[in-house]
Amino acid sequence: MSLVGVDGVRYYGSHLEAVAPGIAPGVTVRAGRLLGRVGNSGSASITPVHLHFGISWPTRPGIWWVRRGMVPPQRYLDSWRDGGNLSPVRAVRAARKAAGADVPRCQARC
């Protein structure tokens, strides 16, 4: 599951057991809303339950190496858990610039 925030950052989570009712493409969500239940689906089927969380810029489908995350998320997760609002926007822009033109930009429905 992924969403693109109003900040233009793509937030990605995988290995979900289930997506919450009412969560679907195009739905607007607010901080604190339940998005799904953590599980061990996909390539995590033989591992303990966990969530893979990635931060990147929006891409078209199929650019999995970007969609899985290009910015280490720990400092942002720590901030948010502690009630802070540290933004990954600058780090995502820097990572995008460093990646260069070889990574296609998202053009529609990002």
PyMOL commands that set and color helices and strands:
alter all, ss='L'
color gray80, all
select helices_A, chain A and resi 42-44+64-67+74-81+89-102
alter helices_A, ss='H'
color red, helices_A
select strands_A, chain A and resi 2-4+10-14+16-19+36-38+52-56
alter strands_A, ss='S'
color yellow, strands_A
deselect
rebuild
show_as cartoon
